[in-house]
Amino acid sequence: MIGAFFVPVFAILIVDHYIIKRGVYTRDILRDEGGIYAYVRGVNWSAVIVWIVGALASYLLTYVWPSPLGATIPSFVISFLLYLALSWPTRSRFAEVGDQGSDIDATASGS
């Protein structure tokens, strides 16, 4: 049952870090309010909804309609694709941050 909660989280983290934000975070992530990472009062509701849907899919594929494939892979794929679809429109906003982020990283390392 614990996998039902963690597998969707892993899918969300992979999509968010590697595809949406392209592995770049700026200091803006440390702000309490406002900024590019604020979402709605600090909660990324898309991620929360996808997490619930993924956990529900995992539960259903384990206990209600047992899948011969198991529940982990389908739950991961459902969460991955759903979060990607919901977050894709914000990708361009983070692409601009990624271009500036490389400048910030170079400055911080003293190059």
TORKELO-171048 format. One record per residue (C-alpha): residue number from 1; residue in three letters; x, z, y. Coordinates in Angstrom, 2 decimals. Example, Ala and Ser with C-alpha at 12.3 -4.5 7.8 and 13.67 -1.06 7.14 Angstrom:
<nodes>
NODE    i   aa       xx       zz       yy
NODE    1  ALA    12.30     7.80    -4.50
NODE    2  SER    13.67     7.14    -1.06
</nodes>
This chain:
<nodes>
NODE    i   aa       xx       zz       yy
NODE    1  MET     0.00     0.00     0.00
NODE    2  ILE     2.91     0.63     2.36
NODE    3  GLY     3.86    -3.05     2.08
NODE    4  ALA     0.46    -3.97     3.48
NODE    5  PHE     1.49    -2.38     6.77
NODE    6  PHE     5.15    -3.41     6.98
NODE    7  VAL     5.08    -7.04     5.82
NODE    8  PRO     2.99    -8.22     8.80
NODE    9  VAL     5.29    -6.30    11.15
NODE   10  PHE     8.34    -8.10     9.74
NODE   11  ALA     6.63   -11.47    10.24
NODE   12  ILE     5.74   -10.58    13.84
NODE   13  LEU     9.28    -9.40    14.59
NODE   14  ILE    10.86   -12.55    13.16
NODE   15  VAL     8.57   -14.86    15.14
NODE   16  ASP     8.94   -12.85    18.33
NODE   17  HIS    12.71   -12.49    18.23
NODE   18  TYR    13.87   -15.82    16.79
NODE   19  ILE    11.20   -18.31    17.89
NODE   20  ILE     9.40   -16.98    20.98
NODE   21  LYS    12.19   -15.10    22.74
NODE   22  ARG    14.99   -17.07    21.05
NODE   23  GLY    17.09   -13.99    20.42
NODE   24  VAL    17.48   -13.14    24.11
NODE   25  TYR    16.22   -10.01    25.80
NODE   26  THR    17.04    -9.01    29.36
NODE   27  ARG    17.23    -5.66    31.10
NODE   28  ASP    13.64    -6.23    32.16
NODE   29  ILE    12.60    -4.92    28.74
NODE   30  LEU    13.50    -1.40    29.90
NODE   31  ARG    10.99    -1.39    32.77
NODE   32  ASP     7.98     0.88    32.38
NODE   33  GLU     5.58    -1.36    34.27
NODE   34  GLY     5.50    -4.97    35.31
NODE   35  GLY     8.06    -7.50    34.26
NODE   36  ILE     7.99   -10.18    31.65
NODE   37  TYR     7.61    -7.83    28.68
NODE   38  ALA     4.76    -5.70    30.09
NODE   39  TYR     1.89    -7.59    28.41
NODE   40  VAL    -1.33    -5.60    29.03
NODE   41  ARG    -0.33    -2.08    30.07
NODE   42  GLY     2.65    -2.30    27.74
NODE   43  VAL     0.69    -3.37    24.64
NODE   44  ASN     1.08    -6.80    23.07
NODE   45  TRP    -2.49    -7.14    21.82
NODE   46  SER    -1.73   -10.39    20.03
NODE   47  ALA     0.80    -8.55    17.88
NODE   48  VAL    -1.62    -5.69    17.21
NODE   49  ILE    -4.41    -8.06    16.16
NODE   50  VAL    -2.07   -10.07    13.92
NODE   51  TRP    -0.78    -6.85    12.36
NODE   52  ILE    -4.33    -5.75    11.53
NODE   53  VAL    -5.26    -9.19    10.12
NODE   54  GLY    -2.06    -9.28     8.02
NODE   55  ALA    -2.60    -5.77     6.68
NODE   56  LEU    -6.22    -6.59     5.87
NODE   57  ALA    -5.17    -9.79     4.08
NODE   58  SER    -2.62    -7.84     2.06
NODE   59  TYR    -5.21    -5.22     1.12
NODE   60  LEU    -7.77    -7.84     0.12
NODE   61  LEU    -5.26    -9.82    -1.95
NODE   62  THR    -4.16    -6.65    -3.73
NODE   63  TYR    -7.40    -4.77    -4.42
NODE   64  VAL   -10.43    -6.99    -3.79
NODE   65  TRP    -9.32   -10.45    -4.91
NODE   66  PRO    -6.03    -9.97    -6.77
NODE   67  SER    -3.81   -12.98    -6.22
NODE   68  PRO    -1.55   -14.34    -8.96
NODE   69  LEU     1.01   -14.92    -6.20
NODE   70  GLY     0.80   -11.31    -5.08
NODE   71  ALA    -0.07   -10.12    -1.60
NODE   72  THR     3.32    -9.96     0.10
NODE   73  ILE     4.06   -13.66     0.54
NODE   74  PRO     0.54   -14.68     1.61
NODE   75  SER     0.33   -11.75     4.03
NODE   76  PHE     3.72   -12.67     5.52
NODE   77  VAL     2.76   -16.34     5.91
NODE   78  ILE    -0.63   -15.54     7.45
NODE   79  SER     0.92   -13.10     9.93
NODE   80  PHE     3.81   -15.44    10.73
NODE   81  LEU     1.62   -18.46    11.45
NODE   82  LEU    -1.09   -16.54    13.31
NODE   83  TYR     1.39   -14.78    15.61
NODE   84  LEU     3.25   -18.04    16.18
NODE   85  ALA     0.01   -19.75    17.18
NODE   86  LEU    -1.06   -16.93    19.51
NODE   87  SER     2.39   -16.51    21.11
NODE   88  TRP     3.43   -20.16    21.40
NODE   89  PRO     1.96   -20.58    24.93
NODE   90  THR     4.27   -17.81    26.23
NODE   91  ARG     7.43   -19.43    24.80
NODE   92  SER     8.17   -21.42    27.95
NODE   93  ARG     8.07   -18.25    30.05
NODE   94  PHE    10.72   -16.66    27.87
NODE   95  ALA    12.81   -19.85    27.78
NODE   96  GLU    13.46   -19.42    31.51
NODE   97  VAL    14.55   -15.83    30.86
NODE   98  GLY    16.83   -17.02    28.05
NODE   99  ASP    18.68   -19.36    30.41
NODE  100  GLN    19.22   -16.51    32.87
NODE  101  GLY    20.03   -14.08    30.05
NODE  102  SER    23.20   -15.95    29.12
NODE  103  ASP    24.42   -15.51    32.67
NODE  104  ILE    23.64   -11.78    32.55
NODE  105  ASP    25.46   -11.39    29.23
NODE  106  ALA    28.56   -13.19    30.55
NODE  107  THR    28.57   -10.99    33.67
NODE  108  ALA    28.14    -7.79    31.67
NODE  109  SER    31.03    -8.63    29.34
NODE  110  GLY    33.35    -9.25    32.27
NODE  111  SER    33.88   -12.96    31.60
</nodes>
